Amino acid sequence: MKSRTMVAVAAAVAAGSLSWGALAQQGTAGGSPPSSSAQSGGSGSQRPAQSSSAPDSKAGKGAALSSADRSFVTQAAEGGLAEVATGKLAASNSGSDEVKKFGQKMVDDHGKANDELKQIAESKGVKLPTQPDPAHQKAAKKLEAQKGAAFDKAYLQAMVKDHDATVKLFKNEAAKGKDTDLKSFAEKTLATLQQHDDMAHQLANAKGNK
């Protein structure tokens, strides 16, 4: 009887060891039984890792602008830079106080508009040109060589031509622009540009440049 009892006890121990071994393979390492969360498939080591990197909010902003809006930004920036440059020339080369005052107004108004356009462009990942286009650079070099009445005539002719074109450019953006910020900028700036255009025509007529 004693030997039979020993055999039964040994069998029970062996069965228990096998059942714990099976659980250890399914649970955590080290032979201890799995926690209730592991058995129920809950959170813990089973939770997938999350990426800590956030998307770049500025990426691709420039690409969102239409080709027409991009063209407007470039032309407006180049034209604005040219107005500031030639306005400064008026202060030194003009022989008329009226023309000098007009030139200073170009420096002030277009400088302010240039700064605002730069802020909008940078917020959209667009880099603005840092100098006027080749045509305006060539015209400015010709103006540099002129003084007094000759300068006034050439400068005012250029201002009439440039502002006629600039008003048209801004009207088109205000009416057909796709980007709301650029469209708003064009609408807001248009009144000032129209005033410049009217002043340029009036001064040109007064100086005999029609």
ROSE-4610 file (N, C-alpha, C; in Angstrom, 1 decimal, always signed):
// ROSE-4610
residu = [M/M/M/K/K/K/S/S/S/R/R/R/T/T/T/M/M/M/V/V/V/A/A/A/V/V/V/A/A/A/A/A/A/A/A/A/V/V/V/A/A/A/A/A/A/G/G/G/S/S/S/L/L/L/S/S/S/W/W/W/G/G/G/A/A/A/L/L/L/A/A/A/Q/Q/Q/Q/Q/Q/G/G/G/T/T/T/A/A/A/G/G/G/G/G/G/S/S/S/P/P/P/P/P/P/S/S/S/S/S/S/S/S/S/A/A/A/Q/Q/Q/S/S/S/G/G/G/G/G/G/S/S/S/G/G/G/S/S/S/Q/Q/Q/R/R/R/P/P/P/A/A/A/Q/Q/Q/S/S/S/S/S/S/S/S/S/A/A/A/P/P/P/D/D/D/S/S/S/K/K/K/A/A/A/G/G/G/K/K/K/G/G/G/A/A/A/A/A/A/L/L/L/S/S/S/S/S/S/A/A/A/D/D/D/R/R/R/S/S/S/F/F/F/V/V/V/T/T/T/Q/Q/Q/A/A/A/A/A/A/E/E/E/G/G/G/G/G/G/L/L/L/A/A/A/E/E/E/V/V/V/A/A/A/T/T/T/G/G/G/K/K/K/L/L/L/A/A/A/A/A/A/S/S/S/N/N/N/S/S/S/G/G/G/S/S/S/D/D/D/E/E/E/V/V/V/K/K/K/K/K/K/F/F/F/G/G/G/Q/Q/Q/K/K/K/M/M/M/V/V/V/D/D/D/D/D/D/H/H/H/G/G/G/K/K/K/A/A/A/N/N/N/D/D/D/E/E/E/L/L/L/K/K/K/Q/Q/Q/I/I/I/A/A/A/E/E/E/S/S/S/K/K/K/G/G/G/V/V/V/K/K/K/L/L/L/P/P/P/T/T/T/Q/Q/Q/P/P/P/D/D/D/P/P/P/A/A/A/H/H/H/Q/Q/Q/K/K/K/A/A/A/A/A/A/K/K/K/K/K/K/L/L/L/E/E/E/A/A/A/Q/Q/Q/K/K/K/G/G/G/A/A/A/A/A/A/F/F/F/D/D/D/K/K/K/A/A/A/Y/Y/Y/L/L/L/Q/Q/Q/A/A/A/M/M/M/V/V/V/K/K/K/D/D/D/H/H/H/D/D/D/A/A/A/T/T/T/V/V/V/K/K/K/L/L/L/F/F/F/K/K/K/N/N/N/E/E/E/A/A/A/A/A/A/K/K/K/G/G/G/K/K/K/D/D/D/T/T/T/D/D/D/L/L/L/K/K/K/S/S/S/F/F/F/A/A/A/E/E/E/K/K/K/T/T/T/L/L/L/A/A/A/T/T/T/L/L/L/Q/Q/Q/Q/Q/Q/H/H/H/D/D/D/D/D/D/M/M/M/A/A/A/H/H/H/Q/Q/Q/L/L/L/A/A/A/N/N/N/A/A/A/K/K/K/G/G/G/N/N/N/K/K/K]
num = [1/1/1/2/2/2/3/3/3/4/4/4/5/5/5/6/6/6/7/7/7/8/8/8/9/9/9/10/10/10/11/11/11/12/12/12/13/13/13/14/14/14/15/15/15/16/16/16/17/17/17/18/18/18/19/19/19/20/20/20/21/21/21/22/22/22/23/23/23/24/24/24/25/25/25/26/26/26/27/27/27/28/28/28/29/29/29/30/30/30/31/31/31/32/32/32/33/33/33/34/34/34/35/35/35/36/36/36/37/37/37/38/38/38/39/39/39/40/40/40/41/41/41/42/42/42/43/43/43/44/44/44/45/45/45/46/46/46/47/47/47/48/48/48/49/49/49/50/50/50/51/51/51/52/52/52/53/53/53/54/54/54/55/55/55/56/56/56/57/57/57/58/58/58/59/59/59/60/60/60/61/61/61/62/62/62/63/63/63/64/64/64/65/65/65/66/66/66/67/67/67/68/68/68/69/69/69/70/70/70/71/71/71/72/72/72/73/73/73/74/74/74/75/75/75/76/76/76/77/77/77/78/78/78/79/79/79/80/80/80/81/81/81/82/82/82/83/83/83/84/84/84/85/85/85/86/86/86/87/87/87/88/88/88/89/89/89/90/90/90/91/91/91/92/92/92/93/93/93/94/94/94/95/95/95/96/96/96/97/97/97/98/98/98/99/99/99/100/100/100/101/101/101/102/102/102/103/103/103/104/104/104/105/105/105/106/106/106/107/107/107/108/108/108/109/109/109/110/110/110/111/111/111/112/112/112/113/113/113/114/114/114/115/115/115/116/116/116/117/117/117/118/118/118/119/119/119/120/120/120/121/121/121/122/122/122/123/123/123/124/124/124/125/125/125/126/126/126/127/127/127/128/128/128/129/129/129/130/130/130/131/131/131/132/132/132/133/133/133/134/134/134/135/135/135/136/136/136/137/137/137/138/138/138/139/139/139/140/140/140/141/141/141/142/142/142/143/143/143/144/144/144/145/145/145/146/146/146/147/147/147/148/148/148/149/149/149/150/150/150/151/151/151/152/152/152/153/153/153/154/154/154/155/155/155/156/156/156/157/157/157/158/158/158/159/159/159/160/160/160/161/161/161/162/162/162/163/163/163/164/164/164/165/165/165/166/166/166/167/167/167/168/168/168/169/169/169/170/170/170/171/171/171/172/172/172/173/173/173/174/174/174/175/175/175/176/176/176/177/177/177/178/178/178/179/179/179/180/180/180/181/181/181/182/182/182/183/183/183/184/184/184/185/185/185/186/186/186/187/187/187/188/188/188/189/189/189/190/190/190/191/191/191/192/192/192/193/193/193/194/194/194/195/195/195/196/196/196/197/197/197/198/198/198/199/199/199/200/200/200/201/201/201/202/202/202/203/203/203/204/204/204/205/205/205/206/206/206/207/207/207/208/208/208/209/209/209/210/210/210]
x = [+0.8/+0.0/+0.9/+2.0/+2.8/+3.5/+3.8/+4.5/+3.5/+2.3/+1.2/+1.0/+1.0/+0.8/+1.9/+3.1/+4.3/+4.2/+3.8/+3.7/+2.6/+1.5/+0.4/+0.9/+1.7/+2.2/+3.1/+4.0/+5.0/+4.3/+3.2/+2.5/+1.8/+1.3/+0.7/+1.7/+2.8/+3.9/+4.3/+4.5/+4.9/+3.8/+2.6/+1.5/+1.5/+1.7/+1.8/+2.9/+4.1/+5.3/+5.0/+4.4/+4.1/+3.2/+2.2/+1.2/+1.8/+2.7/+3.4/+4.4/+5.0/+6.0/+5.3/+4.1/+3.3/+2.9/+2.5/+2.1/+3.3/+4.5/+5.7/+6.1/+5.9/+6.2/+5.2/+4.0/+3.0/+3.1/+3.6/+3.6/+5.0/+5.4/+6.7/+7.8/+9.0/+10.2/+10.4/+11.1/+11.5/+10.6/+9.6/+8.9/+7.7/+7.5/+6.3/+5.1/+3.9/+2.7/+2.4/+1.7/+1.4/+0.4/+0.4/-0.5/-1.9/-2.9/-4.2/-4.4/-3.6/-3.7/-3.1/-2.1/-1.5/-2.4/-3.1/-4.0/-5.2/-5.7/-6.9/-6.6/-5.2/-4.9/-4.9/-4.8/-4.9/-3.7/-3.6/-2.5/-1.2/-0.1/+1.1/+2.2/+2.9/+3.9/+3.4/+2.1/+1.4/+1.1/+1.2/+0.7/+1.8/+1.4/+2.3/+3.0/+4.3/+5.0/+4.5/+4.4/+4.0/+5.1/+5.1/+6.1/+6.1/+7.3/+7.4/+7.6/+7.8/+8.1/+6.8/+6.7/+5.5/+5.7/+4.7/+4.9/+5.2/+6.0/+6.5/+5.3/+4.8/+3.7/+4.0/+5.3/+5.6/+5.9/+6.1/+6.4/+5.3/+5.8/+4.8/+3.9/+4.1/+3.2/+3.4/+4.7/+5.0/+4.3/+4.3/+3.7/+2.2/+1.6/+0.2/-0.3/+0.6/+0.3/+0.2/-0.8/-1.0/+0.1/+0.3/+1.4/+1.1/-0.2/-0.6/-0.3/-0.5/-0.2/+1.3/+2.0/+3.5/+4.0/+3.5/+3.9/+3.6/+2.4/+2.1/+3.1/+3.4/+4.3/+5.7/+6.2/+7.5/+7.4/+6.4/+6.3/+6.1/+5.2/+5.0/+6.2/+7.0/+8.2/+9.2/+9.4/+10.4/+10.1/+8.8/+8.3/+8.4/+8.1/+8.2/+9.7/+10.6/+12.0/+12.5/+12.0/+12.4/+11.8/+10.6/+10.0/+10.8/+11.3/+12.1/+13.4/+14.1/+15.4/+15.3/+14.3/+14.2/+13.7/+12.9/+12.4/+13.6/+14.6/+15.8/+16.6/+16.6/+17.3/+16.7/+15.4/+14.7/+15.1/+15.4/+15.8/+17.1/+18.0/+19.3/+19.4/+18.7/+18.9/+17.8/+16.7/+15.6/+15.9/+15.4/+15.5/+14.2/+13.2/+11.9/+11.5/+11.1/+10.6/+9.5/+8.6/+7.4/+7.8/+8.7/+9.2/+10.0/+10.7/+11.4/+10.5/+9.4/+8.4/+7.7/+7.4/+6.8/+7.7/+9.0/+10.0/+10.0/+10.0/+10.0/+8.8/+7.7/+6.4/+6.5/+7.2/+7.4/+8.2/+9.3/+10.1/+9.4/+8.6/+7.8/+6.7/+5.9/+4.7/+5.1/+6.0/+6.4/+7.3/+8.1/+8.8/+7.9/+6.9/+5.9/+5.2/+4.8/+4.1/+5.1/+6.3/+7.3/+7.5/+7.5/+7.6/+6.4/+5.3/+4.0/+4.0/+4.4/+4.4/+5.4/+6.5/+7.6/+7.1/+6.3/+5.8/+4.8/+4.0/+3.0/+3.7/+4.7/+5.4/+6.2/+6.8/+7.6/+6.7/+5.5/+4.5/+4.1/+4.3/+3.9/+5.1/+6.3/+7.5/+8.0/+7.7/+8.1/+9.2/+10.3/+11.4/+11.2/+11.3/+11.1/+12.4/+12.4/+13.6/+14.1/+15.4/+16.1/+16.5/+16.2/+16.5/+15.5/+15.4/+14.5/+14.9/+13.9/+14.2/+15.1/+15.8/+16.8/+16.3/+15.0/+14.5/+14.5/+14.1/+14.1/+15.5/+16.4/+17.8/+18.4/+18.1/+18.6/+18.1/+16.8/+16.2/+16.7/+17.0/+17.6/+19.0/+19.8/+21.1/+21.1/+20.1/+19.9/+19.6/+18.7/+18.3/+19.4/+20.3/+21.4/+22.3/+22.4/+23.2/+22.6/+21.3/+20.6/+20.4/+20.3/+20.1/+19.0/+18.5/+17.6/+16.4/+16.1/+14.9/+14.9/+16.1/+16.2/+15.8/+16.3/+15.9/+14.4/+13.8/+12.4/+11.6/+11.9/+11.2/+11.2/+12.4/+12.6/+12.0/+12.1/+11.6/+10.1/+9.5/+8.0/+7.4/+8.1/+7.6/+7.7/+8.7/+8.8/+7.8/+7.5/+6.5/+5.1/+4.8/+3.5/+3.3/+4.4/+4.4/+4.3/+5.1/+5.2/+3.9/+3.4/+2.2/+0.9/+0.9/-0.2/-0.2/+1.0/+1.2/+0.9/+1.4/+1.2/-0.2/-1.0/-2.4/-3.1/-2.8/-3.4/-3.1/-1.8/-1.4/-2.1/-2.3/-3.0/-4.5/-5.0/-6.5/-6.7/-5.9/-6.0/-5.9/-5.0/-4.8/-6.0/-6.5/-7.7/-8.9/-9.0/-10.2/-10.1/-8.9/-8.7/-7.8/-7.2/-6.2/-6.9/-6.1/-6.6/-6.3/-5.1/-4.7/-5.4/-6.0/-6.8/-6.0/-4.8/-3.9/-3.4/-2.9/-2.4/-3.6/-4.7/-5.9/-6.2/-6.2/-6.5/-5.4/-4.2/-3.1/-3.2/-3.6/-3.8/-4.9/-6.0/-7.2/-6.9/-6.1/-5.8/-4.8/-3.9/-2.8/-3.2/-4.2/-4.6/-5.0/-5.6/-6.0/-4.8/-3.7/-2.5/-1.8/-1.8/-1.2/-1.9/-3.3/-4.1/-3.7/-3.5/-3.2/-1.8/-0.9/+0.5/+0.3/-0.5/-0.7/-1.2/-2.2/-2.9/-1.8/-1.0/+0.0/+1.0/+1.4/+2.4/+1.9/+0.7/+0.1/+0.0/-0.4/-0.6/+0.8/+1.8/+3.1/+3.7/+3.5/+4.0/+3.4/+2.1/+1.4/+1.9/+2.1/+2.5/+3.9/+4.7/+6.1/+6.2/+5.1/+5.1/+5.4/+5.3/+5.5/+4.2/+3.7/+2.4/+2.7]
y = [-1.2/+0.0/+1.3/+1.2/+2.4/+2.6/+1.6/+1.8/+2.4/+1.9/+2.4/+3.9/+4.3/+5.7/+6.5/+6.1/+6.8/+7.0/+6.0/+6.1/+7.1/+7.2/+8.1/+9.5/+9.7/+11.1/+11.5/+10.6/+11.0/+11.4/+10.6/+10.9/+12.3/+12.6/+13.9/+15.1/+14.9/+15.9/+16.1/+15.0/+15.1/+15.8/+15.5/+16.2/+17.7/+18.1/+19.5/+20.2/+19.6/+20.1/+20.4/+19.5/+19.6/+20.8/+20.9/+22.0/+23.3/+23.5/+24.8/+25.1/+24.0/+24.2/+24.7/+24.2/+24.7/+26.1/+26.5/+27.9/+28.8/+28.4/+29.2/+29.6/+28.6/+28.9/+29.9/+29.9/+30.9/+32.2/+32.3/+33.5/+34.2/+34.8/+35.5/+34.5/+35.0/+34.1/+34.0/+32.9/+32.8/+31.8/+31.1/+30.1/+30.5/+31.8/+32.2/+32.3/+32.1/+32.1/+33.5/+33.6/+34.9/+35.6/+36.9/+37.8/+37.7/+38.2/+38.1/+39.0/+40.1/+40.9/+40.3/+39.5/+38.8/+37.7/+37.0/+36.0/+36.5/+37.7/+38.3/+39.1/+39.2/+39.9/+41.4/+41.9/+43.3/+44.1/+45.3/+46.2/+45.8/+46.4/+46.1/+45.9/+44.7/+44.4/+44.2/+43.9/+43.6/+44.8/+46.0/+47.2/+47.6/+47.9/+48.2/+49.6/+49.6/+50.9/+52.0/+53.2/+54.3/+55.2/+55.7/+56.6/+57.9/+58.4/+59.7/+60.9/+60.6/+61.7/+62.2/+63.6/+64.2/+64.7/+64.8/+65.3/+66.7/+67.1/+68.5/+69.3/+70.3/+71.0/+72.0/+72.3/+73.2/+72.4/+71.1/+70.4/+70.4/+70.7/+70.7/+72.0/+73.0/+74.1/+74.9/+75.0/+75.8/+75.1/+73.7/+73.0/+73.2/+73.7/+73.8/+75.1/+76.0/+77.2/+76.8/+77.4/+77.2/+77.9/+77.5/+78.2/+79.6/+80.0/+81.4/+82.2/+81.6/+82.3/+82.5/+81.4/+81.5/+82.6/+82.7/+83.7/+85.1/+85.3/+86.5/+86.9/+86.0/+86.3/+86.7/+86.1/+86.4/+87.8/+88.0/+89.3/+90.5/+90.3/+91.3/+91.6/+90.6/+90.9/+91.6/+91.1/+91.8/+93.2/+93.5/+94.8/+95.7/+95.2/+96.0/+96.4/+95.4/+95.7/+96.8/+96.8/+97.8/+99.2/+99.2/+100.5/+101.2/+100.3/+100.8/+101.4/+100.6/+101.0/+102.3/+102.4/+103.6/+104.8/+104.5/+105.6/+106.2/+105.4/+106.0/+106.8/+106.4/+107.2/+108.6/+108.6/+109.9/+110.9/+110.4/+111.3/+112.0/+111.3/+111.8/+112.5/+112.0/+112.4/+113.4/+113.4/+114.3/+115.8/+116.6/+118.0/+118.7/+117.9/+118.3/+117.8/+118.7/+118.3/+117.4/+117.6/+116.8/+115.3/+115.2/+113.9/+113.2/+114.0/+113.4/+112.9/+113.6/+113.2/+111.9/+111.9/+110.7/+109.5/+109.7/+108.6/+108.1/+109.0/+108.6/+107.8/+108.2/+107.4/+106.0/+105.9/+104.6/+103.7/+104.3/+103.6/+103.1/+104.0/+103.7/+102.6/+102.9/+102.1/+100.7/+100.7/+99.4/+98.6/+99.3/+98.6/+97.9/+98.5/+97.9/+96.7/+96.9/+95.8/+94.6/+94.9/+93.9/+93.0/+93.7/+93.0/+92.1/+92.6/+91.8/+90.6/+90.8/+89.7/+88.6/+89.1/+88.2/+87.3/+87.9/+87.1/+86.0/+86.4/+85.4/+84.3/+84.7/+83.7/+82.7/+83.2/+82.4/+81.4/+81.8/+81.0/+79.8/+79.9/+78.9/+78.2/+78.5/+77.8/+78.3/+79.5/+80.0/+81.1/+81.0/+81.9/+83.0/+84.3/+85.4/+85.8/+86.4/+86.9/+88.0/+88.2/+89.2/+90.5/+90.5/+91.6/+91.7/+92.9/+93.0/+92.1/+91.9/+91.1/+91.8/+91.2/+91.8/+93.0/+93.1/+94.2/+95.5/+95.3/+96.4/+96.8/+95.9/+96.2/+97.1/+96.7/+97.4/+98.8/+99.0/+100.3/+101.2/+100.6/+101.3/+101.8/+101.0/+101.5/+102.7/+102.7/+103.9/+105.1/+105.0/+106.1/+106.6/+105.8/+106.2/+107.2/+107.1/+108.0/+109.4/+109.5/+110.8/+111.6/+112.9/+113.9/+114.9/+115.6/+116.7/+116.4/+117.3/+117.1/+115.8/+115.5/+114.2/+113.0/+113.0/+111.9/+111.9/+113.1/+113.1/+112.6/+112.9/+112.5/+111.0/+110.4/+109.0/+108.2/+108.7/+108.1/+108.0/+109.2/+109.2/+108.3/+108.3/+107.4/+105.9/+105.6/+104.2/+104.0/+105.0/+104.8/+104.6/+105.3/+105.1/+103.7/+103.3/+102.0/+100.9/+101.0/+100.0/+99.9/+101.0/+101.0/+100.6/+100.9/+100.4/+98.8/+98.3/+96.8/+96.2/+96.9/+96.4/+96.3/+97.4/+97.5/+96.3/+96.0/+94.9/+93.6/+93.4/+92.2/+91.9/+93.0/+92.8/+92.7/+93.3/+93.1/+91.7/+91.1/+89.7/+88.8/+89.0/+88.1/+88.3/+89.5/+89.7/+89.1/+89.0/+88.4/+86.9/+86.4/+85.0/+84.2/+84.8/+84.1/+82.9/+81.8/+80.6/+80.6/+81.2/+81.2/+82.4/+82.1/+83.2/+84.3/+83.9/+85.0/+85.9/+85.3/+86.2/+87.0/+86.4/+87.1/+88.3/+88.1/+89.2/+90.3/+89.9/+90.8/+91.7/+91.1/+91.8/+92.8/+92.4/+93.2/+94.4/+94.2/+95.3/+96.3/+95.8/+96.6/+97.4/+96.9/+97.5/+98.9/+99.4/+100.8/+101.7/+101.3/+102.0/+102.1/+101.0/+100.9/+101.8/+101.8/+102.7/+104.1/+104.5/+105.8/+106.2/+105.3/+105.5/+105.7/+104.9/+105.0/+106.3/+106.8/+108.1/+109.2/+109.1/+110.2/+110.2/+109.0/+108.9/+109.6/+109.3/+109.9/+111.4/+111.9/+113.3/+114.0/+113.5/+114.1/+114.1/+113.0/+112.9/+113.9/+114.1/+115.1/+116.5/+116.8/+118.1/+118.4/+117.3/+117.6/+117.5/+117.3/+117.2/+115.9/+114.8/+113.5/+112.7/+112.6/+112.0/+110.6]
z = [+0.0/+0.0/+0.0/+0.8/+0.8/-0.5/-1.2/-2.6/-3.6/-3.5/-4.4/-4.2/-2.9/-2.5/-3.0/-2.9/-3.4/-4.9/-5.6/-7.1/-7.5/-6.8/-7.0/-6.8/-5.7/-5.4/-6.5/-6.9/-8.0/-9.3/-9.6/-10.8/-10.7/-9.6/-9.4/-9.5/-8.9/-9.0/-10.5/-11.2/-12.6/-13.4/-13.2/-13.9/-13.7/-12.4/-12.0/-12.7/-12.8/-13.4/-14.9/-15.6/-17.0/-17.2/-16.4/-16.6/-16.4/-15.4/-15.2/-16.3/-16.8/-18.0/-19.2/-19.4/-20.6/-20.4/-19.2/-19.0/-19.1/-18.6/-18.7/-20.1/-21.0/-22.4/-23.0/-22.5/-23.0/-22.3/-21.1/-20.4/-20.4/-19.3/-19.2/-18.9/-19.1/-18.9/-17.4/-17.0/-15.6/-14.9/-15.6/-15.0/-14.2/-13.9/-13.1/-14.0/-13.5/-14.3/-14.8/-15.9/-16.6/-15.7/-15.8/-15.1/-15.8/-15.0/-15.6/-16.8/-16.9/-18.1/-19.3/-19.1/-20.2/-20.7/-19.8/-20.2/-20.9/-20.5/-21.1/-22.3/-22.7/-23.9/-23.7/-22.4/-22.1/-22.5/-22.0/-22.3/-21.5/-21.8/-21.1/-22.2/-22.1/-23.1/-24.4/-24.5/-25.8/-26.6/-26.0/-26.7/-27.8/-29.0/-30.1/-29.8/-30.2/-30.0/-30.9/-30.4/-31.2/-31.6/-32.8/-33.3/-32.6/-32.2/-31.5/-32.5/-33.7/-34.7/-35.2/-35.2/-35.7/-37.1/-37.9/-39.3/-39.3/-40.3/-40.4/-41.0/-40.2/-40.6/-41.8/-42.0/-43.1/-44.4/-44.3/-45.5/-46.5/-47.7/-48.9/-49.0/-48.1/-48.2/-49.5/-49.9/-51.1/-52.3/-52.3/-53.4/-53.5/-52.4/-52.4/-53.2/-53.5/-54.3/-55.8/-56.4/-57.8/-58.6/-59.8/-60.6/-60.8/-60.9/-61.1/-59.8/-58.6/-57.4/-57.2/-57.6/-57.5/-58.4/-59.6/-60.6/-60.0/-59.4/-58.8/-57.7/-56.8/-55.7/-56.3/-57.3/-57.9/-58.5/-59.4/-60.1/-59.1/-58.1/-57.1/-56.3/-55.9/-55.2/-56.0/-57.2/-58.1/-58.4/-58.7/-58.9/-57.7/-56.6/-55.3/-55.0/-55.2/-55.0/-56.0/-57.2/-58.2/-57.9/-57.3/-56.9/-55.8/-54.9/-53.8/-54.3/-55.2/-55.7/-56.5/-57.4/-58.2/-57.4/-56.4/-55.5/-54.7/-54.3/-53.7/-54.6/-55.9/-56.9/-57.1/-57.0/-57.2/-56.1/-54.9/-53.8/-54.1/-54.9/-55.1/-56.5/-57.5/-58.9/-59.4/-58.8/-59.3/-59.0/-59.9/-59.8/-59.3/-58.9/-58.5/-57.1/-56.3/-55.0/-55.0/-56.0/-56.1/-56.5/-57.4/-57.8/-56.7/-55.9/-54.8/-53.7/-53.5/-52.5/-53.0/-54.3/-54.9/-54.8/-55.0/-54.9/-53.5/-52.5/-51.1/-50.7/-51.3/-51.1/-51.6/-52.8/-53.3/-52.4/-51.8/-50.9/-49.7/-49.1/-47.9/-48.2/-49.2/-49.4/-49.9/-50.9/-51.5/-50.5/-49.7/-48.7/-47.7/-47.3/-46.3/-47.0/-48.2/-48.9/-49.2/-49.4/-49.6/-48.4/-47.2/-45.9/-45.7/-46.0/-45.7/-46.7/-47.9/-48.9/-48.5/-47.9/-47.5/-46.4/-45.4/-44.3/-44.8/-45.8/-46.3/-47.0/-47.9/-48.6/-47.7/-46.7/-45.8/-45.0/-44.7/-44.0/-44.9/-46.2/-47.2/-47.7/-47.2/-47.6/-49.0/-49.4/-50.7/-50.4/-51.1/-51.0/-52.1/-51.6/-52.6/-53.2/-54.4/-55.0/-54.1/-54.2/-53.4/-54.2/-55.5/-56.3/-57.5/-58.1/-59.2/-60.4/-61.3/-62.5/-63.4/-64.3/-65.2/-65.9/-66.4/-67.1/-66.2/-65.0/-64.0/-63.6/-63.5/-63.2/-64.3/-65.6/-66.7/-66.7/-66.5/-66.4/-65.3/-64.2/-63.0/-63.3/-64.1/-64.4/-65.4/-66.2/-67.1/-66.3/-65.3/-64.5/-63.6/-63.2/-62.4/-63.1/-64.4/-65.2/-65.5/-65.1/-65.5/-64.2/-64.5/-63.4/-63.8/-62.8/-63.0/-63.8/-64.8/-65.6/-66.5/-66.9/-67.7/-66.9/-65.7/-64.8/-64.5/-64.2/-63.9/-65.1/-66.3/-67.4/-67.6/-67.5/-67.6/-66.5/-65.3/-64.1/-64.1/-64.4/-64.4/-65.5/-66.7/-67.7/-67.2/-66.5/-66.0/-65.0/-64.1/-63.1/-63.6/-64.7/-65.3/-65.9/-66.6/-67.2/-66.2/-65.2/-64.1/-63.3/-63.0/-62.1/-62.9/-64.2/-65.0/-65.0/-65.2/-65.2/-63.8/-62.7/-61.4/-60.9/-61.3/-60.9/-61.6/-62.9/-63.6/-63.0/-62.5/-61.9/-60.6/-59.8/-58.5/-58.7/-59.6/-59.9/-60.3/-61.1/-61.5/-60.4/-59.5/-58.3/-57.4/-57.2/-56.3/-56.8/-58.1/-58.7/-58.9/-59.3/-59.7/-58.8/-57.8/-57.0/-56.2/-56.1/-55.4/-53.9/-53.5/-52.1/-51.4/-50.3/-49.7/-49.1/-48.6/-48.0/-49.1/-50.2/-51.3/-51.9/-52.0/-52.6/-51.7/-50.4/-49.4/-49.5/-49.6/-49.8/-51.0/-52.1/-53.4/-53.3/-52.7/-52.5/-51.6/-50.5/-49.6/-50.2/-51.0/-51.5/-52.8/-53.4/-54.7/-54.6/-53.5/-53.4/-53.4/-52.7/-52.6/-54.0/-54.7/-56.0/-57.0/-56.9/-57.8/-57.5/-56.3/-55.9/-56.5/-56.4/-57.1/-58.6/-59.2/-60.6/-61.0/-60.3/-60.5/-60.3/-59.3/-59.0/-60.1/-60.6/-61.6/-62.9/-63.3/-64.5/-64.3/-63.2/-63.0/-63.0/-62.4/-62.4/-63.8/-64.5/-65.9/-66.8/-66.6/-67.4/-67.0/-65.8/-65.3/-65.8/-66.0/-66.5/-68.0/-68.6/-70.1/-70.6/-69.8/-70.2/-70.4/-71.5/-71.8/-72.4]
